[in-house]
Each structure stands twice: as C-alpha cells, then as structure tokens.
Amino acid sequence: MEILKTQQRRLAGAMVFFFCVLQHFNSVWAQQNATLEGRLADLANQSITLTGFNGLQASVLDSTKILPNGSFVLRYPAGYTGMAILTAGPQQSHVLVLEPGGVKLQGSSLADKTTIRITKGLQNQWFEQYATEHPRREQALSAWYYLQNLYQSDPLFRRHAAPKAAIMQEMARINKEDSSFLATLPAESYIRWYLPYRGLVSSVQTLAQYRTNEIPAAIAAFRAIDFADPKWLTSGIMRDAIEKHVWLIENSAGPLDSVNASIRQSTDLLVSKLKSHPSILSIVTDHLFDYLEDRSLFAAAEYLALSLLSDNGCELGGNLTNKLEAYRRMKRGNIAPDIYFGANTLYPTGSEATNRLSALKSKYKLVLFAAGWCPHCTEMMPQVADKYPGWKQQGVEVVLVSLDENANSFMLFAGSLPFLRTSDFQKWETKAAKDYHVYSTPTMYLLNENQEILLKPNSVAQMDAWVDWVLVKGNK
C-alpha cells in the first residue's frame, strides 16, 4: 500500500513538473511570437493563412482553421515588423501590417473589404485610412492633369487664365493633403516609411500614360532607394520596386540607346550603395539581371554583369557569378570554347563523324544546351527540328549538348532529332556547359566558322529571323 502511495506521489510530482515545464515553454513561445487574432463571420471552418516576406520571397508564417464561430488566431515572430497577406478560400486576401504588439480584426469575409475593421493595431488603422483615401486623390489628380493639359494645349481653352490657375491650385492642395497625412504619422513607424514607396511603385503606369512630367522625379526616387535598409526585406514590394524602376525607364526614355544609358546610370548607383552588403547585392542584382534578360534588354544586362565582375569590392553568390560570367566570357565577338564529342554522340544520317565542334565543316554553328527534364526544351526541340533543314541550306549546323543524366533520358529526348546530339550525362557538371557558363536551359549560341560568337538567340523565332535577315536577304 505504501509503495502504491509513493508511486502516486511520484506521479503527481511528475505531473506538476510537466505542467510547470509546459507553462514555461508556452511562456517562451508567447514571448517569441505575436498574434493576429480575428473573427470573420462568413468563413467558419475554412483554412486561413498568414504569409510574410523575406526579401523577394514570400513565406508562410502560420496557418489554421477558422473556428465555427468565425474566430481564429495566427502567430508570427515577435520581431517581424512589415507587410503580410491574409488569405482564406479562393481569391480572398487582405494586406495588413504585422506589428510587434499584435493585431486584431473583425469582419464578414476577406472578399468584402468594407466589412473589415481593425480593432487593434494603430499602423493598420493608418494603413487602412491611407489605402482608402490615396487612390481617390490619385484618381482626382489624373483628372486634373488631363484638364491642365487641355487648358495648356487646346486653343479653345488656352487663353483662359483663371481656370488654369484654379486647376494648379487644386492639384497643389491634393498633393499637400496627401503629404500632410504622412507627416502626421510617427517618424519611427513602419507604415510611414512604407506608404511613399508603395505609392511610387503603384503610380508607375499612371505616370507613363497620363502624368509624364512627373517621370523624372519618380526615376530619381527609384534611384534614391537603399535596399540595404532592412525594412525592405519585409515590405513585399522589393521585387516591384526593382522591376517598376526598369519598366518606367524602358517606357519613357525614348530610343533603345537612351533606355540603356539610363539603366546604366541606375545600375551604377545601385551597385555603389550595396557593395558593403553582399547578401542584399546578390539578391537584388540577381533578380535585376533576370528581369533585364526577360525584357530583352541585353545591353543593360551585359553592363550589369561586367560592372559587378570588374568591381573587386563586390562579393557575389556562386550561381549569380556564373550568370554574369556568361556575359563576360561569352559575349559577342569572343571566341567560344571548343566542344569535344564523346562516345554518347548521335550524328545526323549521312554526316561525317567528328570528335569536336571546331572540326564541323559549316559556316555557322548553333550550339544549343537543353535537356529532357526542361519543359521549355521539350517544347522548343520540335521547332528547331522543323527549322533545321532550311537553316542547314543556309550553312547553319545545329549541335545539341544535352544535360540529361542517363542514356535512356537522352535517347527519349534527343534520339529522333535530325541534327548532332551529344551528352556526357553529367547534367550541370557537363564540361561544355561549364565552359560556356550555362546557368539555365535552353541556352543557345550562334558561332561562325572561326568559333566567334555572333549572337545569343533567346528563341527559335529570333534565330530564324537572323537566318532570314542575314543569310537569305544578305543584310548585315
């Protein structure tokens, strides 16, 4: 009996100890996390997710199931201050500010913004007010700009000075009202920092279309951005700020030479600011480089690449360095490395077997890096195969360097193609891919008979246009 009592006392003691430990961990958890609490009456029993930002990436902070009464609690790191997206169900989302002290809201659903009310979180209340009023001011400004242009350019209205003065006065009042609201916010608040940048990013297309006189100031504002400020990491608009800057220049600077010159100026300022912040420099310039390539701004991409590689003060990540080296080592006019064809090489029917690229007797050679695991490559190969007979008639030979990893994959992907195919089954470690600094598939290089790089086509259509323009029509 005494043994039983002793065991019961030990068990009770253990339970008390476990309860104390649990309380301690709950306390630590509470200290390390803030909460977003809410009630959405129409979304009972649905899943709800809170997504935050880390640089260019969005990441889920927490998710849960809304209770039958519509209430929910989501947790986020207490140190996280910045923007986030609350999502529930298809096409239901709401942008909010995550504050260290927590946030509370209530409403019917995320689809009906008019029902949502912030009951805790001053920065969210300021954000909601500005998000409601600012678009209306912007809409009114666009209307006044239209009238201003009309009264300045149309002879029917140009002679009337009083309306022109009234228009300018009202525009000044609207701008002052917007600035005055921002000035009332605490200087240290995240939302006071965030709102002007959000306004800058969201105004780009309106400026390009209706308010062109504001473009120089907007470009200057983009150039003044310092992405080393940690507030950018949780802003959710870092990607937009990079892309809209380029887009505005591209759509307002005139001829392509002027566009490239303006982007070069922006590039120099960006790199100089981020040199002492290598991790941010890599994030920002990696995305900028990809965006410039996507927009076919290849001269600007090359300038960025050469700027970063020639500046010994810039520390870059491995993948980014490889991308940039492709521009330095593989730019037009350079001599491309030779490629040796090993045992896993398939030759076109009736062609002479050669052991290297430089031995191919052809005036032009299109070297194509691709793989069966790349969806874009599998879409592209039938197009290349279709164009190949016409290209070959004009003196262009095609060489496919496959980055497939085994013989079976290689044969499924390239076995029936009509041009030369080779692989060493080493994927990204393929020697030719490393020599050519290939970082994505498909990648193409057009070479002449001396292995000089003539063009880096970005599509089959561009390559075909070059054949038609230069070889068929005889243009240079």
Secondary structure, 3 states (H helix, E strand, C coil): CHHHHHHHHHHHHHHHHHHHHHHHHHHHHHHHEEEEEEEEHHHCCCEEEEEEEECCEEEEEEEEECCCCCEEEEEEECCCCEEEEEEECCCCEEEEEECCCCEEEEECCCCCHHHCEEEECHHHHHHHHHHHHHHHHHHHHHHHHHHHHHHHHCHHHHCCHHHHHHHHHHHHHHHHHHHHHHHHCCCCCHHHHHHHHHHHHHCHHHHHHCCHHHHHHHHHHHHCCCCCCHHHHHCCCHHHHHHHHHHHHHCCCCCHHHHHHHHHHHHHHHHHHHCCCHHHHHHHHHHHHHHHHHCCCHHHHHHHHHHHHHCCCCCCCHHHHHHHHHHHHCCCCCECCCCECCCCEECCCCCCCCCEHHHCCCCEEEEEEECCCCHHHHHHHHHHHHHHHHHHHCCEEEEEEECCCCHHHHHHHHCCCCCEEECCCCHHHCHHHHHCCCCCCCEEEEEECCCEEEECCCCHHHHHHHHHHHHHCCCC
